[in-house]
């Protein structure tokens, strides 16, 4: 029983790691009050999603989808998740840059980056 569980765990370790990273990122988004830590949690969560989608592309015995001469059969790895994740990485970096610039602007305006202190500072104005 234990051996089958361990075998199942190691057969799909990338999915387990994606789930663990998702939980860490979600915890940081929910539990932390510091806005920079929330952005770091969002990045960890995004990385877990990237790992999860790239894991779908894996094909046992697959090769890179390149041109082969006529008559040669090959099992290809699906390139679509890689392309989508490449786009998602660019969008994620852009979102992170905008979020960090907003945090800098909030700090310049209110002098705080903690969520609760920010709400108090907004109410005082």
SETIRO-683262 format. One record per residue (C-alpha): residue number from 1; residue in three letters; chain; x, y, z. Coordinates in Angstrom, 2 decimals, decimal comma, padded with zeros to 5 digits. Layout:
BEGIN
R pos code unit       X       Y       Z
R NUM  Ala    A       X       Y       Z
...
//
This chain:
BEGIN
R pos code unit       X       Y       Z
R   1  Unk    A  000,00  000,00  000,00
R   2  Unk    A  002,70  002,49  001,02
R   3  Unk    A  004,89  001,42 -001,89
R   4  Unk    A  002,11  002,10 -004,39
R   5  Unk    A  001,52  005,54 -002,89
R   6  Unk    A  005,22  006,39 -003,06
R   7  Unk    A  005,37  005,10 -006,63
R   8  Unk    A  002,34  007,21 -007,57
R   9  Unk    A  003,86  010,26 -005,87
R  10  Unk    A  007,16  010,00 -007,73
R  11  Unk    A  005,44  009,20 -011,03
R  12  Unk    A  003,59  012,54 -010,86
R  13  Unk    A  005,95  014,63 -008,72
R  14  Unk    A  005,69  017,67 -011,01
R  15  Unk    A  001,93  017,85 -010,38
R  16  Unk    A  002,48  017,58 -006,63
R  17  Unk    A  005,09  020,33 -006,72
R  18  Unk    A  002,72  022,53 -008,72
R  19  Unk    A  000,01  021,99 -006,10
R  20  Unk    A  002,42  022,76 -003,25
R  21  Unk    A  003,59  025,96 -005,01
R  22  Unk    A -000,02  026,97 -005,63
R  23  Unk    A -000,82  026,57 -001,95
R  24  Unk    A  002,24  028,57 -000,91
R  25  Unk    A  001,33  031,38 -003,32
R  26  Unk    A -002,31  031,36 -002,27
R  27  Unk    A -001,29  031,50  001,39
R  28  Unk    A  000,91  034,52  000,69
R  29  Unk    A -001,90  036,26 -001,18
R  30  Unk    A -004,43  035,69  001,59
R  31  Unk    A -002,43  035,83  004,83
R  32  Unk    A  000,19  038,52  004,23
R  33  Unk    A -000,59  042,21  004,77
R  34  Unk    A  002,49  043,60  003,01
R  35  Unk    A  001,68  044,43 -000,61
R  36  Unk    A  005,13  043,42 -001,89
R  37  Unk    A  004,75  040,01 -000,23
R  38  Unk    A  001,36  039,68 -001,92
R  39  Unk    A  003,01  040,30 -005,30
R  40  Unk    A  005,65  037,69 -004,49
R  41  Unk    A  002,85  035,26 -003,61
R  42  Unk    A  001,15  036,04 -006,90
R  43  Unk    A  004,39  035,28 -008,75
R  44  Unk    A  004,77  031,97 -006,93
R  45  Unk    A  001,18  031,09 -007,82
R  46  Unk    A  001,81  032,01 -011,47
R  47  Unk    A  004,93  029,86 -011,53
R  48  Unk    A  002,92  026,92 -010,24
R  49  Unk    A  000,40  027,40 -013,04
R  50  Unk    A  003,23  027,52 -015,58
R  51  Unk    A  004,67  024,26 -014,23
R  52  Unk    A  001,23  022,64 -014,28
R  53  Unk    A  000,56  023,53 -017,92
R  54  Unk    A  004,03  022,58 -019,10
R  55  Unk    A  003,53  019,20 -017,43
R  56  Unk    A  000,62  018,54 -019,81
R  57  Unk    A  002,95  018,75 -022,79
R  58  Unk    A  005,08  015,84 -021,62
R  59  Unk    A  004,77  012,71 -023,75
R  60  Unk    A  006,70  009,60 -022,76
R  61  Unk    A  009,18  008,92 -025,54
R  62  Unk    A  008,27  012,16 -027,31
R  63  Unk    A  010,65  014,34 -029,24
R  64  Unk    A  010,76  018,02 -030,16
R  65  Unk    A  008,28  018,94 -032,90
R  66  Unk    A  010,78  019,55 -035,69
R  67  Unk    A  010,65  018,73 -039,37
R  68  Unk    A  011,62  015,16 -040,24
R  69  Unk    A  012,05  013,76 -043,74
R  70  Unk    A  009,19  011,86 -045,35
R  71  Unk    A  008,65  008,34 -044,09
R  72  Unk    A  010,06  008,83 -040,59
R  73  Unk    A  007,44  008,53 -037,88
R  74  Unk    A  007,92  010,23 -034,54
R  75  Unk    A  005,95  010,86 -031,38
R  76  Unk    A  005,96  014,59 -030,73
R  77  Unk    A  005,70  016,61 -027,55
R  78  Unk    A  002,80  019,06 -027,72
R  79  Unk    A  004,27  022,54 -028,39
R  80  Unk    A  001,07  024,48 -027,66
R  81  Unk    A  001,48  024,64 -023,83
R  82  Unk    A  005,03  025,93 -024,27
R  83  Unk    A  003,85  028,71 -026,56
R  84  Unk    A  001,00  029,66 -024,24
R  85  Unk    A  003,25  029,71 -021,19
R  86  Unk    A  005,81  031,84 -022,99
R  87  Unk    A  003,08  034,40 -023,56
R  88  Unk    A  001,88  034,02 -019,96
R  89  Unk    A  005,41  034,68 -018,67
R  90  Unk    A  005,56  037,96 -020,59
R  91  Unk    A  002,13  038,97 -019,27
R  92  Unk    A  003,13  037,93 -015,72
R  93  Unk    A  006,28  040,06 -015,82
R  94  Unk    A  004,24  043,02 -017,09
R  95  Unk    A  001,63  042,60 -014,36
R  96  Unk    A  004,38  042,38 -011,75
R  97  Unk    A  006,02  045,55 -013,05
R  98  Unk    A  002,74  047,48 -013,01
R  99  Unk    A  001,86  046,18 -009,53
R 100  Unk    A  005,25  047,14 -008,13
R 101  Unk    A  005,02  050,60 -009,69
R 102  Unk    A  001,58  051,02 -008,09
R 103  Unk    A  003,03  049,97 -004,73
R 104  Unk    A  005,79  052,57 -005,11
R 105  Unk    A  003,15  055,21 -005,92
R 106  Unk    A  001,04  054,14 -002,90
R 107  Unk    A  004,10  054,41 -000,67
R 108  Unk    A  004,89  057,88 -002,02
R 109  Unk    A  001,31  059,02 -001,39
R 110  Unk    A  000,51  057,35  001,94
R 111  Unk    A  003,89  056,27  003,36
R 112  Unk    A  002,76  052,66  004,02
R 113  Unk    A  002,71  049,37  002,13
R 114  Unk    A  000,73  047,27  004,62
R 115  Unk    A -002,88  046,66  003,68
R 116  Unk    A -004,44  047,49  007,06
R 117  Unk    A -002,34  050,63  007,54
R 118  Unk    A -003,21  051,71  004,01
R 119  Unk    A -006,92  051,37  004,71
R 120  Unk    A -006,51  053,49  007,87
R 121  Unk    A -004,53  056,11  005,95
R 122  Unk    A -007,20  056,27  003,25
R 123  Unk    A -009,97  056,67  005,87
R 124  Unk    A -008,07  059,53  007,54
R 125  Unk    A -008,04  061,52  004,30
//
